[in-house]
Amino acid sequence: MKQIIYILVFFLFSNTIWASFIYLPMSNENQKNHLKAYGIVYYALQNELKAKWLLNYDGGAFLIENNESIEKECKIRGVSYQIISDAKSALILEEISSPSKNQEAVTLEKAPKIAVYSPKDKMPWDDAVTMVLTYAEIPFDVVYDEEVLNDKLLLYEWLHLHHEDFTGQYGRFYGAFRTAPWYIQQKKDAEALAKKLGFGKVSEEKGAVAKKIRDYVVGGGFMFAMCSATDSFDIALAADGVDICEAMFDGDASEPNYQSKIDFNKTFAFKNFELIRNPTTYEFSTIDMTRKRRINKEVDYFTLKEFSAKWDQVPTMLTQNHTMLVKGFMGQTTSFDPNTIKSTIVVLGENKTNKEGRYIHGTKGKGMFTFYGGHDPEDYQHRVGDPKTELDLHPTSPGYRLILNNVLFPAAKKKKQKT
């Protein structure tokens, strides 16, 4: 009898010693809540626990140092997990390290401090990133023009740009909504803020904000933008010092022949685009493909590209998913015309039917940025006033996973990209 007790005690003790990692699978079959899994990893990093991101392994799985609080959080948040032994984790890492495997284990070091650039009175459901950060229980601060101009971005490693118009044209909503109370109030608020910050025009104030954000990236920050924040940001940089706004936006006419004064050397991602002059057109420029695409909703998908995990870790991290085929979704800026994308930009995801870029990435100075076309990955054609997306209905959304790849990416200990 004593011998049996000793054996049981031995196995219980051994299990405690060797059960040293919490494993979060991220494949379609093994994970029931991909989005909240990212929040678990972030929570672990906040608590200074060791973690690894297993690129191209089981859907981009995670290994976290075993801790009772992590196991508890997985149960509370409904995240699939396993407790595995040190020996099992060593076998996984050995398999991943094989030169024949397009896989890699990346060490995650520190939870990045996150800022969302957004008007303080915006509803959370107006922005996919705000929604998914909240759903995944990843903390963030909201900043806007005053904080940006006062260099508060230096406090953050990661910045998301809400669906902003950095050109000072109020989202180009003039044609359809110029008599709507919300549009009139938005314009008044923007003008009052510009005046408070010492600018004569909203376009000048937004241009100054865009340049501060540019400096933040050049200095080493990571910027993520969706929908109209992508192209309007680059347009504002390219049109620095040039009046491209018509009288209904800033009180005076635009400069004659302003297209010829656009400087594409100042942009992050786009080149050779033409600005849309008609102020009633809900479009900024020829960068966006919304009006040029002829794709039915039923077949509107984009494909994530495959990269070498061992050599190109950055794009590999940004494309981790449980499927390479992602449902398309529209926005004011839905996708990017391939003819306007600079050759230095990495296209992470594209619609192969017309080669449009949906998800692109690049570097600027010491920093990096990602532009993601569309408004809401689970709302195909989001319109003003539409109800919010309930992420409890989409816990395994591939489109939202791409956002969270970007959130977690700055935590990684990165190797120099080789190709």
C-alpha positions as CSV (number, residue, x, y, z in Angstrom):
1,M,0.0,0.0,0.0
2,K,2.8,2.4,0.9
3,Q,4.5,1.6,-2.4
4,I,1.3,2.6,-4.3
5,I,1.1,5.9,-2.4
6,Y,4.8,6.7,-3.1
7,I,4.2,6.1,-6.8
8,L,1.1,8.3,-6.9
9,V,3.0,11.0,-5.0
10,F,5.9,10.7,-7.5
11,F,3.6,11.1,-10.5
12,L,1.8,14.1,-9.0
13,F,5.1,15.7,-8.1
14,S,6.5,15.0,-11.5
15,N,3.5,16.5,-13.2
16,T,3.9,19.7,-11.2
17,I,7.6,19.9,-12.2
18,W,7.2,19.1,-15.9
19,A,3.9,20.9,-16.6
20,S,5.8,24.1,-17.2
21,F,4.0,25.7,-20.2
22,I,0.5,26.7,-21.1
23,Y,-0.1,26.0,-24.8
24,L,-2.6,28.1,-26.8
25,P,-3.5,26.4,-30.1
26,M,-4.6,28.8,-32.8
27,S,-5.8,26.5,-35.6
28,N,-9.4,26.4,-36.7
29,E,-9.9,23.0,-35.2
30,N,-8.3,23.5,-31.8
31,Q,-9.1,27.1,-30.7
32,K,-12.6,28.3,-29.9
33,N,-11.8,31.9,-29.3
34,H,-8.9,33.2,-31.3
35,L,-9.5,36.8,-30.5
36,K,-9.4,36.5,-26.7
37,A,-6.3,34.2,-27.0
38,Y,-4.3,37.3,-28.0
39,G,-5.6,39.0,-24.8
40,I,-4.3,36.1,-22.8
41,V,-0.8,36.5,-24.3
42,Y,-0.9,40.2,-23.6
43,Y,-2.0,39.6,-20.0
44,A,0.9,37.2,-19.6
45,L,3.4,39.7,-20.9
46,Q,2.0,42.4,-18.6
47,N,2.7,40.0,-15.7
48,E,6.3,39.5,-16.9
49,L,5.8,35.9,-17.9
50,K,7.8,34.4,-20.7
51,A,6.0,33.6,-24.0
52,K,6.8,32.4,-27.5
53,W,4.8,32.9,-30.7
54,L,5.0,29.7,-32.8
55,L,4.9,31.0,-36.4
56,N,3.1,28.8,-38.9
57,Y,2.6,26.1,-36.2
58,D,-0.9,25.1,-35.3
59,G,-2.3,28.3,-36.8
60,G,0.3,30.5,-35.1
61,A,0.1,29.0,-31.6
62,F,1.5,30.5,-28.3
63,L,3.6,29.0,-25.5
64,I,3.3,30.8,-22.2
65,E,5.3,30.1,-19.0
66,N,3.0,28.1,-16.7
67,N,1.2,30.2,-14.2
68,E,-2.0,29.6,-12.2
69,S,-3.4,33.0,-13.1
70,I,-3.0,32.4,-16.8
71,E,-4.9,29.1,-16.6
72,K,-7.6,30.8,-14.6
73,E,-7.9,33.6,-17.2
74,C,-8.2,31.1,-20.0
75,K,-11.1,29.5,-18.3
76,I,-12.8,32.8,-17.5
77,R,-12.4,34.1,-21.1
78,G,-13.3,30.9,-22.8
79,V,-9.9,30.4,-24.5
80,S,-8.8,26.8,-25.5
81,Y,-5.5,25.8,-23.8
82,Q,-3.4,22.9,-22.8
83,I,-0.9,22.4,-20.0
84,I,2.1,20.7,-21.5
85,S,5.4,19.4,-20.0
86,D,8.8,20.9,-20.4
87,A,9.7,17.9,-22.5
88,K,6.7,18.3,-24.8
89,S,7.5,22.0,-25.3
90,A,11.1,21.1,-26.1
91,L,9.9,18.6,-28.8
92,I,7.7,21.3,-30.3
93,L,10.5,23.8,-30.5
94,E,12.9,21.2,-31.9
95,E,10.3,20.4,-34.6
96,I,9.9,24.0,-35.5
97,S,13.7,24.6,-35.6
98,S,14.1,22.1,-38.4
99,P,15.4,23.7,-41.6
100,S,12.8,21.8,-43.6
101,K,9.9,23.5,-41.7
102,N,8.7,26.9,-42.7
103,Q,8.2,27.7,-39.0
104,E,9.9,29.7,-36.3
105,A,9.5,30.4,-32.6
106,V,9.7,34.1,-31.7
107,T,10.2,35.3,-28.2
108,L,7.7,37.8,-26.9
109,E,9.3,40.2,-24.5
110,K,7.1,43.1,-23.3
111,A,3.5,44.1,-23.6
112,P,3.5,47.2,-25.9
113,K,1.7,50.3,-24.6
114,I,-1.1,51.0,-26.9
115,A,-2.7,54.3,-28.1
116,V,-5.8,54.7,-30.3
117,Y,-6.0,58.0,-32.1
118,S,-9.7,58.9,-32.0
119,P,-12.0,61.7,-31.1
120,K,-12.9,61.3,-27.4
121,D,-16.7,61.3,-28.1
122,K,-16.6,58.5,-30.7
123,M,-18.6,55.5,-30.0
124,P,-16.4,52.3,-29.6
125,W,-18.3,50.5,-32.4
126,D,-17.3,53.1,-34.9
127,D,-13.9,51.5,-35.1
128,A,-12.9,47.8,-35.5
129,V,-9.6,48.1,-33.6
130,T,-11.3,49.7,-30.6
131,M,-13.9,47.0,-30.6
132,V,-11.4,44.1,-30.8
133,L,-9.0,45.5,-28.2
134,T,-12.0,45.8,-25.9
135,Y,-13.2,42.3,-26.7
136,A,-9.8,40.8,-26.3
137,E,-9.4,42.7,-23.0
138,I,-6.2,44.5,-24.1
139,P,-5.9,47.9,-22.5
140,F,-5.4,51.1,-24.5
141,D,-5.4,54.9,-24.1
142,V,-7.3,57.2,-26.4
143,V,-5.4,60.2,-27.7
144,Y,-6.3,62.9,-30.2
145,D,-4.9,66.0,-31.8
146,E,-3.9,67.8,-28.6
147,E,-2.0,64.9,-27.2
148,V,-0.3,64.2,-30.6
149,L,0.8,67.8,-31.0
150,N,2.1,67.8,-27.4
151,D,4.4,64.8,-28.2
152,K,2.4,62.3,-26.0
153,L,2.9,59.6,-28.6
154,L,6.4,59.1,-27.2
155,L,4.7,57.3,-24.3
156,Y,3.5,54.5,-26.6
157,E,5.0,51.6,-28.7
158,W,1.9,51.1,-30.8
159,L,-0.6,53.6,-32.4
160,H,-3.8,53.0,-34.3
161,L,-5.4,55.6,-36.4
162,H,-9.1,55.7,-36.2
163,H,-11.0,56.2,-39.5
164,E,-9.8,59.8,-39.7
165,D,-9.6,62.3,-42.5
166,F,-6.2,64.0,-42.3
167,T,-6.9,66.2,-45.3
168,G,-9.4,68.5,-43.5
169,Q,-12.3,67.6,-45.8
170,Y,-14.4,66.1,-43.0
171,G,-14.4,62.6,-44.4
172,R,-15.7,63.8,-47.8
173,F,-19.2,63.3,-46.4
174,Y,-20.3,66.7,-47.8
175,G,-22.2,65.3,-50.8
176,A,-24.5,63.0,-48.9
177,F,-24.6,64.4,-45.3
178,R,-23.9,68.2,-45.4
179,T,-27.4,69.0,-43.9
180,A,-27.2,66.2,-41.3
181,P,-27.0,67.5,-37.7
182,W,-24.1,65.2,-36.9
183,Y,-22.0,66.5,-39.9
184,I,-22.7,70.1,-39.0
185,Q,-21.7,69.5,-35.4
186,Q,-18.6,67.6,-36.4
187,K,-17.4,70.5,-38.6
188,K,-18.0,73.0,-35.8
189,D,-16.1,70.8,-33.3
190,A,-13.2,70.4,-35.7
191,E,-13.0,74.1,-36.4
192,A,-13.1,74.9,-32.7
193,L,-10.3,72.5,-31.9
194,A,-8.1,73.8,-34.7
195,K,-8.6,77.4,-33.4
196,K,-7.9,76.3,-29.8
197,L,-4.6,74.6,-31.0
198,G,-3.6,77.8,-32.9
199,F,-4.4,77.0,-36.5
200,G,-6.5,79.0,-38.9
201,K,-7.8,76.0,-40.8
202,V,-8.7,72.4,-39.9
203,S,-6.6,71.2,-42.9
204,E,-3.6,72.9,-41.5
205,E,-4.1,71.4,-38.0
206,K,-4.7,67.9,-39.4
207,G,-1.6,68.3,-41.6
208,A,0.5,69.2,-38.5
209,V,-0.9,66.1,-36.7
210,A,0.0,63.9,-39.7
211,K,3.6,65.1,-39.6
212,K,3.8,64.5,-35.8
213,I,2.6,60.9,-36.4
214,R,5.1,60.6,-39.3
215,D,7.9,61.6,-36.9
216,Y,6.7,59.1,-34.3
217,V,7.0,56.3,-36.8
218,V,10.4,57.5,-38.1
219,G,11.6,57.6,-34.6
220,G,10.8,53.9,-34.1
221,G,7.0,53.7,-33.4
222,F,4.6,51.2,-34.9
223,M,1.5,52.6,-36.6
224,F,-1.6,50.7,-37.8
225,A,-4.3,52.3,-39.8
226,M,-7.6,51.2,-41.4
227,C,-10.0,52.5,-44.0
228,S,-9.8,56.3,-44.7
229,A,-6.9,56.8,-42.2
230,T,-4.6,55.0,-44.7
231,D,-4.9,57.1,-47.8
232,S,-5.9,60.4,-46.2
233,F,-2.7,60.2,-44.0
234,D,-0.5,59.8,-47.1
235,I,-2.4,62.5,-49.0
236,A,-2.0,65.0,-46.1
237,L,1.8,64.3,-46.1
238,A,2.1,64.6,-49.9
239,A,0.0,67.9,-49.9
240,D,2.0,69.6,-47.1
241,G,1.8,73.3,-47.8
242,V,-0.6,72.9,-50.7
243,D,-4.3,73.9,-50.4
244,I,-6.3,71.0,-51.8
245,C,-9.6,71.9,-50.0
246,E,-12.5,73.5,-51.6
247,A,-14.4,76.5,-50.1
248,M,-17.1,74.4,-48.3
249,F,-14.3,72.8,-46.3
250,D,-12.0,75.7,-45.4
251,G,-13.6,78.9,-46.6
252,D,-11.5,79.6,-49.7
253,A,-10.8,77.9,-53.0
254,S,-8.2,75.3,-53.5
255,E,-4.9,76.2,-55.2
256,P,-5.0,76.2,-59.1
257,N,-3.3,73.1,-60.5
258,Y,-2.7,71.6,-57.1
259,Q,-2.2,68.1,-58.5
260,S,1.1,69.1,-60.0
261,K,2.3,70.2,-56.5
262,I,1.8,66.9,-54.8
263,D,5.1,65.4,-53.5
264,F,5.0,61.6,-53.5
265,N,8.4,61.5,-51.9
266,K,6.7,62.5,-48.6
267,T,4.3,59.6,-48.5
268,F,4.6,56.3,-46.6
269,A,3.0,53.8,-49.0
270,F,1.5,55.4,-52.1
271,K,2.7,57.0,-55.3
272,N,1.3,58.5,-58.6
273,F,-2.2,58.9,-57.3
274,E,-4.6,61.6,-58.5
275,L,-6.8,63.5,-56.1
276,I,-10.5,63.7,-56.7
277,R,-11.5,67.4,-57.2
278,N,-15.3,67.1,-57.0
279,P,-16.1,67.8,-53.3
280,T,-19.4,65.9,-53.5
281,T,-17.6,62.6,-54.4
282,Y,-17.2,60.3,-51.5
283,E,-13.6,59.5,-52.4
284,F,-10.2,61.1,-51.8
285,S,-8.1,59.8,-54.7
286,T,-7.4,57.1,-57.1
287,I,-5.6,55.1,-54.4
288,D,-8.8,53.4,-53.3
289,M,-10.4,50.7,-55.4
290,T,-14.0,50.9,-54.1
291,R,-15.5,52.5,-57.2
292,K,-13.3,50.5,-59.6
293,R,-14.0,47.0,-58.2
294,R,-16.6,44.7,-59.8
295,I,-16.7,41.8,-57.3
296,N,-19.8,40.2,-55.9
297,K,-20.1,39.9,-52.2
298,E,-20.3,36.1,-52.3
299,V,-16.9,35.8,-53.9
300,D,-15.2,38.8,-52.3
301,Y,-12.2,37.3,-50.5
302,F,-8.5,38.2,-50.3
303,T,-5.6,35.9,-49.9
304,L,-2.8,36.2,-47.4
305,K,0.7,35.6,-48.8
306,E,3.1,33.1,-47.4
307,F,6.5,34.2,-46.2
308,S,9.6,32.5,-44.9
309,A,9.2,32.2,-41.2
310,K,12.9,31.9,-40.5
311,W,14.0,34.7,-42.8
312,D,11.1,37.1,-43.0
313,Q,9.7,37.1,-39.5
314,V,7.9,40.4,-39.7
315,P,5.5,39.7,-42.5
316,T,5.1,36.1,-41.2
317,M,4.0,37.4,-37.8
318,L,1.5,39.9,-39.4
319,T,-0.1,37.1,-41.5
320,Q,-0.6,34.5,-38.9
321,N,-4.1,33.0,-39.2
322,H,-6.1,29.8,-39.2
323,T,-6.9,30.3,-42.9
324,M,-5.1,32.0,-45.8
325,L,-8.4,33.1,-47.4
326,V,-10.1,36.0,-45.6
327,K,-13.6,37.4,-46.3
328,G,-13.5,40.9,-48.0
329,F,-15.2,43.9,-46.4
330,M,-15.8,47.4,-47.7
331,G,-15.1,50.9,-46.3
332,Q,-14.6,54.4,-47.5
333,T,-11.2,53.1,-48.5
334,T,-11.7,49.4,-49.3
335,S,-8.5,48.5,-50.9
336,F,-5.4,49.9,-52.7
337,D,-4.8,50.2,-56.4
338,P,-1.7,48.2,-57.2
339,N,-0.5,51.0,-59.5
340,T,-0.3,53.4,-56.6
341,I,1.6,51.2,-54.1
342,K,5.3,51.9,-53.8
343,S,7.7,49.1,-54.8
344,T,9.2,49.2,-51.2
345,I,5.9,48.1,-49.7
346,V,5.2,44.5,-48.8
347,V,1.7,43.4,-49.9
348,L,0.6,41.0,-47.1
349,G,-2.9,40.3,-48.5
350,E,-4.4,40.8,-51.9
351,N,-7.6,40.2,-53.9
352,K,-6.2,38.1,-56.7
353,T,-9.1,38.9,-59.1
354,N,-7.9,42.4,-59.7
355,K,-4.6,42.4,-57.8
356,E,-5.8,45.0,-55.3
357,G,-3.8,45.3,-52.1
358,R,-6.0,44.8,-49.0
359,Y,-3.3,44.5,-46.3
360,I,0.1,46.1,-46.8
361,H,3.2,46.8,-44.6
362,G,6.3,49.0,-44.8
363,T,9.1,50.7,-42.9
364,K,9.8,54.4,-42.4
365,G,13.0,55.4,-40.7
366,K,13.3,53.2,-37.5
367,G,9.6,52.4,-37.4
368,M,7.0,50.4,-39.2
369,F,3.4,50.7,-40.4
370,T,0.6,48.6,-41.6
371,F,-2.4,49.7,-43.7
372,Y,-5.5,47.6,-43.7
373,G,-8.3,48.4,-46.2
374,G,-12.0,48.4,-45.2
375,H,-14.0,49.4,-42.1
376,D,-15.1,46.2,-40.2
377,P,-14.0,42.7,-41.0
378,E,-17.4,41.2,-40.0
379,D,-19.7,43.9,-41.5
380,Y,-19.4,43.7,-45.3
381,Q,-20.8,47.2,-46.1
382,H,-20.9,49.3,-42.9
383,R,-23.0,52.4,-43.3
384,V,-23.5,55.5,-41.1
385,G,-25.9,54.6,-38.3
386,D,-25.6,50.8,-38.7
387,P,-25.6,48.8,-35.5
388,K,-22.4,47.7,-33.9
389,T,-20.8,44.3,-34.6
390,E,-21.1,41.8,-31.7
391,L,-17.7,40.1,-31.6
392,D,-19.2,37.4,-29.3
393,L,-20.7,36.1,-32.6
394,H,-17.3,36.2,-34.4
395,P,-14.7,34.9,-31.8
396,T,-12.7,33.2,-34.6
397,S,-12.8,36.0,-37.2
398,P,-9.8,35.7,-39.5
399,G,-10.2,39.4,-40.5
400,Y,-10.0,40.6,-36.9
401,R,-7.0,38.3,-36.2
402,L,-5.0,40.3,-38.6
403,I,-5.6,43.4,-36.4
404,L,-4.4,41.6,-33.3
405,N,-1.3,40.3,-35.1
406,N,-0.3,43.9,-35.4
407,V,-1.1,44.7,-31.8
408,L,1.1,41.8,-30.5
409,F,3.8,42.3,-33.1
410,P,5.8,45.0,-31.3
411,A,6.2,42.6,-28.3
412,A,8.4,40.3,-30.4
413,K,12.1,40.2,-30.2
414,K,12.7,40.7,-33.9
415,K,15.6,39.5,-36.1
416,K,16.8,41.5,-39.0
417,Q,14.7,40.8,-42.2
418,K,16.9,39.1,-44.8
419,T,14.8,39.3,-48.0
